[in-house]
Structures are given as structure tokens and as C-alpha cells.
């Protein structure tokens, strides 16, 4: 089961000046060799392919691709394994941010 988390500096939504910009994320993830930026994320099931437009930082770990989605100053990720949770904590620490479930 996945738990969705939001990485943010503006948890209450009342301080938009604290938002993390897409350029800040691009700068950080550009230094991470196992991440790539994409303007869409596609995944396949047995019968179909679904493509979601947006700003994604795709983490390639082993055979898996884990999407971190940027939206309005926050970064979202679905955590299904401890290794994803640990990567999320690294990102939170780098940006002096916090994570919120939901």
C-alpha cells in the first residue's frame, strides 16, 4: 500500500514566499545522477498506457522508476517501500522542508 507525502516549506499554505521553486528543484535534481526531469510521466498496465502531464523528477532505482511530482511549490511522492521514504527524507533535509502525509 502506498502512502502519499508532500514535501513543503509552506505547510499551512499561508506563506507562498516560502514555496520551493521548480528551478530550485531542477538545480538540485540536476546534480543527482539517478534522477531525470520530465514534463510527463507514463506507466503501463497489462492493457493500457497512461500518461500524466506535469513536472516530474523521476528517480531510477534498480528496475523501478519512482515519480516525484512538482505542483505549486510542493513535491509529492507515493511511498511504497522504506528506500523511497529514506530518499524523501534526504530531499526534505536538503531543502530544509517538512513532509506531510496525505
C-alpha positions as protocol buffer text, in pm:
chain_id: "A"
residue {
  index: 1
  type: UNK
  ca { x: 0 y: 0 z: 0 }
}
residue {
  index: 2
  type: UNK
  ca { x: 125 y: 348 z: -90 }
}
residue {
  index: 3
  type: UNK
  ca { x: 121 y: 649 z: 138 }
}
residue {
  index: 4
  type: UNK
  ca { x: 136 y: 986 z: -34 }
}
residue {
  index: 5
  type: UNK
  ca { x: 361 y: 1256 z: 108 }
}
residue {
  index: 6
  type: UNK
  ca { x: 402 y: 1624 z: 32 }
}
residue {
  index: 7
  type: UNK
  ca { x: 742 y: 1792 z: 71 }
}
residue {
  index: 8
  type: UNK
  ca { x: 689 y: 2158 z: 153 }
}
residue {
  index: 9
  type: UNK
  ca { x: 815 y: 2470 z: 328 }
}
residue {
  index: 10
  type: UNK
  ca { x: 463 y: 2614 z: 331 }
}
residue {
  index: 11
  type: UNK
  ca { x: 258 y: 2357 z: 524 }
}
residue {
  index: 12
  type: UNK
  ca { x: -28 y: 2588 z: 616 }
}
residue {
  index: 13
  type: UNK
  ca { x: -44 y: 2750 z: 271 }
}
residue {
  index: 14
  type: UNK
  ca { x: -22 y: 3100 z: 418 }
}
residue {
  index: 15
  type: UNK
  ca { x: 337 y: 3177 z: 315 }
}
residue {
  index: 16
  type: UNK
  ca { x: 373 y: 3143 z: -63 }
}
residue {
  index: 17
  type: UNK
  ca { x: 710 y: 3318 z: -48 }
}
residue {
  index: 18
  type: UNK
  ca { x: 842 y: 3002 z: 122 }
}
residue {
  index: 19
  type: UNK
  ca { x: 746 y: 2777 z: -171 }
}
residue {
  index: 20
  type: UNK
  ca { x: 1027 y: 2585 z: -332 }
}
residue {
  index: 21
  type: UNK
  ca { x: 1051 y: 2686 z: -698 }
}
residue {
  index: 22
  type: UNK
  ca { x: 1070 y: 2447 z: -987 }
}
residue {
  index: 23
  type: UNK
  ca { x: 1411 y: 2596 z: -1066 }
}
residue {
  index: 24
  type: UNK
  ca { x: 1539 y: 2509 z: -716 }
}
residue {
  index: 25
  type: UNK
  ca { x: 1426 y: 2151 z: -768 }
}
residue {
  index: 26
  type: UNK
  ca { x: 1576 y: 2137 z: -1118 }
}
residue {
  index: 27
  type: UNK
  ca { x: 1906 y: 2265 z: -983 }
}
residue {
  index: 28
  type: UNK
  ca { x: 1915 y: 2008 z: -703 }
}
residue {
  index: 29
  type: UNK
  ca { x: 1797 y: 1708 z: -903 }
}
residue {
  index: 30
  type: UNK
  ca { x: 2029 y: 1804 z: -1188 }
}
residue {
  index: 31
  type: UNK
  ca { x: 2318 y: 1708 z: -957 }
}
residue {
  index: 32
  type: UNK
  ca { x: 2164 y: 1368 z: -876 }
}
residue {
  index: 33
  type: UNK
  ca { x: 2279 y: 1107 z: -1130 }
}
residue {
  index: 34
  type: UNK
  ca { x: 1983 y: 875 z: -1065 }
}
residue {
  index: 35
  type: UNK
  ca { x: 1716 y: 1143 z: -1130 }
}
residue {
  index: 36
  type: UNK
  ca { x: 1585 y: 1293 z: -1453 }
}
residue {
  index: 37
  type: UNK
  ca { x: 1338 y: 1571 z: -1517 }
}
residue {
  index: 38
  type: UNK
  ca { x: 1034 y: 1501 z: -1738 }
}
residue {
  index: 39
  type: UNK
  ca { x: 727 y: 1701 z: -1838 }
}
residue {
  index: 40
  type: UNK
  ca { x: 514 y: 1389 z: -1824 }
}
residue {
  index: 41
  type: UNK
  ca { x: 509 y: 1052 z: -1656 }
}
residue {
  index: 42
  type: UNK
  ca { x: 389 y: 737 z: -1831 }
}
residue {
  index: 43
  type: UNK
  ca { x: 323 y: 396 z: -1691 }
}
residue {
  index: 44
  type: UNK
  ca { x: 180 y: 76 z: -1830 }
}
residue {
  index: 45
  type: UNK
  ca { x: -62 y: -182 z: -1706 }
}
residue {
  index: 46
  type: UNK
  ca { x: -136 y: -508 z: -1882 }
}
residue {
  index: 47
  type: UNK
  ca { x: -374 y: -348 z: -2132 }
}
residue {
  index: 48
  type: UNK
  ca { x: -302 y: 25 z: -2144 }
}
residue {
  index: 49
  type: UNK
  ca { x: -52 y: 307 z: -2106 }
}
residue {
  index: 50
  type: UNK
  ca { x: -139 y: 614 z: -1903 }
}
residue {
  index: 51
  type: UNK
  ca { x: 45 y: 945 z: -1944 }
}
residue {
  index: 52
  type: UNK
  ca { x: 16 y: 1227 z: -1692 }
}
residue {
  index: 53
  type: UNK
  ca { x: 141 y: 1575 z: -1788 }
}
residue {
  index: 54
  type: UNK
  ca { x: 325 y: 1784 z: -1530 }
}
residue {
  index: 55
  type: UNK
  ca { x: 667 y: 1844 z: -1381 }
}
residue {
  index: 56
  type: UNK
  ca { x: 824 y: 1519 z: -1266 }
}
residue {
  index: 57
  type: UNK
  ca { x: 1158 y: 1425 z: -1120 }
}
residue {
  index: 58
  type: UNK
  ca { x: 1195 y: 1055 z: -1196 }
}
residue {
  index: 59
  type: UNK
  ca { x: 1413 y: 854 z: -962 }
}
residue {
  index: 60
  type: UNK
  ca { x: 1562 y: 547 z: -1127 }
}
residue {
  index: 61
  type: UNK
  ca { x: 1642 y: 286 z: -866 }
}
residue {
  index: 62
  type: UNK
  ca { x: 1716 y: -63 z: -991 }
}
residue {
  index: 63
  type: UNK
  ca { x: 1444 y: -160 z: -1239 }
}
residue {
  index: 64
  type: UNK
  ca { x: 1193 y: 82 z: -1085 }
}
residue {
  index: 65
  type: UNK
  ca { x: 1112 y: 443 z: -1167 }
}
residue {
  index: 66
  type: UNK
  ca { x: 969 y: 646 z: -879 }
}
residue {
  index: 67
  type: UNK
  ca { x: 797 y: 972 z: -978 }
}
residue {
  index: 68
  type: UNK
  ca { x: 828 y: 1281 z: -759 }
}
residue {
  index: 69
  type: UNK
  ca { x: 574 y: 1533 z: -890 }
}
residue {
  index: 70
  type: UNK
  ca { x: 615 y: 1909 z: -852 }
}
residue {
  index: 71
  type: UNK
  ca { x: 295 y: 2108 z: -811 }
}
residue {
  index: 72
  type: UNK
  ca { x: 256 y: 2466 z: -690 }
}
residue {
  index: 73
  type: UNK
  ca { x: 575 y: 2478 z: -483 }
}
residue {
  index: 74
  type: UNK
  ca { x: 548 y: 2132 z: -333 }
}
residue {
  index: 75
  type: UNK
  ca { x: 683 y: 1791 z: -426 }
}
residue {
  index: 76
  type: UNK
  ca { x: 463 y: 1481 z: -399 }
}
residue {
  index: 77
  type: UNK
  ca { x: 563 y: 1117 z: -383 }
}
residue {
  index: 78
  type: UNK
  ca { x: 385 y: 789 z: -313 }
}
residue {
  index: 79
  type: UNK
  ca { x: 589 y: 582 z: -71 }
}
residue {
  index: 80
  type: UNK
  ca { x: 552 y: 207 z: -102 }
}
residue {
  index: 81
  type: UNK
  ca { x: 892 y: 98 z: 33 }
}
residue {
  index: 82
  type: UNK
  ca { x: 1139 y: 208 z: 301 }
}
residue {
  index: 83
  type: UNK
  ca { x: 1402 y: 305 z: 40 }
}
residue {
  index: 84
  type: UNK
  ca { x: 1162 y: 562 z: -108 }
}
residue {
  index: 85
  type: UNK
  ca { x: 1089 y: 701 z: 238 }
}
residue {
  index: 86
  type: UNK
  ca { x: 1462 y: 738 z: 303 }
}
residue {
  index: 87
  type: UNK
  ca { x: 1516 y: 921 z: -28 }
}
residue {
  index: 88
  type: UNK
  ca { x: 1226 y: 1151 z: 59 }
}
residue {
  index: 89
  type: UNK
  ca { x: 1391 y: 1232 z: 393 }
}
residue {
  index: 90
  type: UNK
  ca { x: 1717 y: 1323 z: 213 }
}
residue {
  index: 91
  type: UNK
  ca { x: 1526 y: 1566 z: -8 }
}
residue {
  index: 92
  type: UNK
  ca { x: 1339 y: 1715 z: 289 }
}
residue {
  index: 93
  type: UNK
  ca { x: 1667 y: 1773 z: 472 }
}
residue {
  index: 94
  type: UNK
  ca { x: 1834 y: 1931 z: 168 }
}
residue {
  index: 95
  type: UNK
  ca { x: 1554 y: 2185 z: 126 }
}
residue {
  index: 96
  type: UNK
  ca { x: 1509 y: 2248 z: 499 }
}
residue {
  index: 97
  type: UNK
  ca { x: 1147 y: 2149 z: 444 }
}
residue {
  index: 98
  type: UNK
  ca { x: 898 y: 1918 z: 609 }
}
residue {
  index: 99
  type: UNK
  ca { x: 688 y: 1628 z: 490 }
}
residue {
  index: 100
  type: UNK
  ca { x: 318 y: 1583 z: 543 }
}
residue {
  index: 101
  type: UNK
  ca { x: 117 y: 1268 z: 488 }
}
residue {
  index: 102
  type: UNK
  ca { x: -184 y: 1296 z: 263 }
}
